[in-house]
């Protein structure tokens, strides 16, 4: 029998083990809200192409709901709309899986998520490194993880 740790190692540190979607780091800020009905009609109704993200939410969102994920990157907010396709209860809320339908959004999401994971890595490592070491730490993340970061 496989343990959760074994499954996590097989799916990699950047993917949600059950869905195969990218996993947004829990410690990186983000916002998740359902889209109001007047914005939902503008969304295309094509089926999911397997491009998606899983993030934590304190609020339950029902499967099929259209939602907007916002991720702060430097001085701006990156926004992604998607359909909720997975909701899993956790000890402090829910893991919510959003399926994107736009390949352009998927490519942009991949870049944004690489940035999020790199920033979390740098924050963790930089605690022991002088302030001018952030760039070197970021380069180390790229050398260590960029080649294995999943494509969508």
KACOR-V155443 format. One record per helix or strand of 2 or more residues. SS is the DSSP state (alpha for helix, beta for strand). FROM is the first residue (numbers start at 1). TO is the last residue. If there is no record, write none. Layout:
SS&FROM&TO  SS&FROM&TO
This chain:
alpha&4&11  beta&22&23  beta&31&34  alpha&37&40  beta&51&57  beta&66&73  beta&76&90  beta&93&100  alpha&103&126  alpha&131&148
